[in-house]
Amino acid sequence: MEVGIVGLTTVGKSTIFNVLTKAGLAAVANYPFCTIDPNVGVVNVPDKRLDFLFSVYNDGKTTYVPAIMKFVDIAGLVKGASKGEGLGNKFLSTIREVDAIAHIVRVFTDPNIIHVSSKVEPINDIETINTELMLSDLEVVGKTIHTLEKKAKSGDKESQKRMGMLLKVKTTLEEGKWINVELYDEEERKYIKEYAFMASKPVLYVFNADETGLKDFETTHADLVKYVLERGSRYVVISAKIEAEMIDLTPEDKAEFIKELGIEYVGLEEFIKESYKLLDLITFLTAGPQEVRAWPIKRGTSAEKAAGKIHSDIERGFIRAEIMKFTDFEKIKDEVKMKEKGLTHSQGRDYIMEDGDITYFKFAV
């Protein structure tokens, strides 16, 4: 699953992508449309639970395998993108392909970095992007309704069902609102996913601030925070400039660097974790002397389907799942003692996996 990094031009998207992936894939410049083709980076998901398991099981040969996720650096948009401005149609088609959106919003001021509208106005910038996404979706809705009208009038049940969904979506978009998929039934949600409406994708707002803007951010930018929360979205605060300065530092040196800044700062780690949540993913864990590994799965996944994440044969021959809760194991630190205390539980194929389950699958093929 992929998170698309979206925003106006020159808001710091490519800088954030570069430090996020440490790949240096994205070109960085202070002029619009520096990035044209999307860059894709694979990122490790930080997980202190996996670090703990590694400390327990590591015998010098143990492999550490974190969960991973993909980020796509999508070129900057401008007002009029839905009508093709600034290669908008090309960029919008890429946004349709991702599963969620990380919307980078410029909060920093820097006279040396051009702002596309000549003034830093975060709420206005958010609305510019959201409007372009909704206008593009409206165009898709209009064309699809026109195509389906004849079949729907002739009594075709599926066309009528699709038309009903499309008309509701049309009304929502015309009101300038995001599509809330929870208000649609299961079949309608399937159609919404099929049409890949951008205004139906979950959004994380990423406020790109400078060093001085990080301190007391919620107080200084209360209107911006309120604006995002009222729309049911989440946000993180990051500084692309600080992250770029720390990119080659060790964890210890990073901690010292932040301490010298005199601010509380989480930055990239919080961004990655919140993006992971945005995809509605949870993690189950496997651990032993050979390997400790984090496995990402969709929330609501059964034990049988989770087994298939490791190997299709394990899913096919599933017998049961032996589950230890991480919070219990963190205290006991020993599998045998966990069993003795009755803290290891056998679960069947229909058990719904929970975040942090340490799991051993029993199977026979």
C-alpha positions, 0 to 999 in steps of 0.5 A: 500500500502506498501513501502519496506525498502531495502539496503545492509546488515549493512546499518541501515535498521532495526534501521530506521525501529524500530524508524520509527514504534517505535515497536522494531520489527526488530532485530538490529546487526552489522553483515550481515543477522540479519533480515531474515523474513520481519517485517511489521510496520504501521506508522502515516503520519504527517499532520499539516493540520489535527493538525489544524483541531483538534485545531478548532474542538476539544471539549475534546472528538474529535478523531484524526485519521491520515492517515497511511501507511505500511513499510516492513523491508526487509533483507539486500541484497548482491552482487549475491543476484539474484543468491541466495547469502545470501538467496537472492531469498527469500528476492527478492521475498518480494521486488516484493510484495511491491508497492515502495522502500525506498533504505537505503544507508550507508553514515556514517563511523563507524569502529565498524559496518562492511561494507559488502564490507569493504569500504563505497562507496554509489554510488557503493552500490546503483549500487550493489542493483540495478544490483541485482534487474535488473538481477532478473527481467531479469531472469523473462523476459527470462523465460516468453518470452520462455513460450510465444514464441509458442503462440505468433508465432501461432498468439495469440494476447495477447501473442504477446502484452506481448512479445512486452512489454517483449522485450522492458523491456529486452532491457532496463534492459540489458542497465542497466536502470530502467523501465520507465512505462510512456513509455508504453501504458495502457495495457503494464503497466497492464502487468508490474504490473502483473509481479511485476518487481522490476526495475519498482517500484518508489524509494526513496533514504534514505541516512543514515548519522552520526551527522557530515555528516548531515551538508552541506550534499549536498555540501559534497556529491554532486556527490551522490546527482547528481547521484540520481537526474539524474536518476529521483529519490528523496532522503532524508537525515536521521541519524538512530543514532540520531533518535534512541537517540530521540525515547523516547523524547517528541516533545519539547525535540526533538526540544531542542535536535536538537537545541543543535546539531546545525544543521537543521534536519527533518529526519523521518518526511520528510522520511514518507512524501516522502514515502507517495508521492512515492506511489502517494497518496494524502489526503482528510480530514473530520472534525467535533466535533466527529472526524477529519480524514485524508484519503489516496487515489490515485492521480486522484481518483474521488469523488465517489470512495473517498466516498467508502474509508469511506464506500461502502454505501456512494459510492453506494448512492453518491449524491454529495460532499461538498468541502472546500479547506483547504487553505481557511478554515485555514483563515476562521476557520468556516463552516458557514462563508465559505458557506456565502463567497461562499467558499464551493463547491458542486461537482459531482461524477466525480470530481477529488479529490485534496490534502487537500480537506475538504469533506462532502459526501451527500448520500442516500441508 
